[in-house]
Amino acid sequence: MKIQIIGGSGAGKSTLAQYISEKEKIKWIDTDQYLWKDDTFTENHPIEKRLDMYQKDMESFSSYAVSGSIDSWYPQGFCSRELLVFLSLDETIRLKRLRDRERQRENRNKSWWFDENREYTNDFLEWCKTYYTAKSKSSAGTFAQHTYLMTISKSPVLKLDSSQPVEELYEEIRKEYKRLYP
């Protein structure tokens, strides 16, 4: 099983990929681990390091569930996947999840302020608000990029509403996977 899950930040990619990996007893690959040096999300790994980490994972694991994309720095990445899953979520719910997650992380390196709706925000959250408005397919982590990835995907694409419980999402993926690969 080789599954990649994409969608906006806060859509539930990591939660679902981790759940799949536990149920299927396969490797969970969180693409944030390639990009960021630590969980403060303030400093990136150099591209050479990311490529090395990616290559080691591809050599070490024949089955995986990936959360996220590496298309912006390695377009050939995960070309052997067997299913691409796109998660969508109501924008209000997605942004609330993200605000809650950012507050839980209490990242002291980020400055906070009130946005036009009197909600706490920071640079990351402001970037997340551009998920649907960014128009360039080269804008990493945006709907434009994800639409492009689904269009050019050599593997089948499954679109799911991630407001469903993770167990139901997993069952939908399993059912589709079994249909495709009996």
Secondary structure, DSSP 8 states (H G I E B T S, - for coil): -EEEEEESTTSSHHHHHHHHHHHHT-EEEETHHHHBSSTT--SB--HHHHHHHHHHHHHH-SSEEEES--TTT-TTTTTT-SEEEEEE--HHHHHHHHHHHHHHHT-TTS--EE-TTS-EE-HHHHHHTTTTT---TTSTTSHHHHHHHHHH-SS-EEEEETTS-HHHHHHHHHHHHHHH--
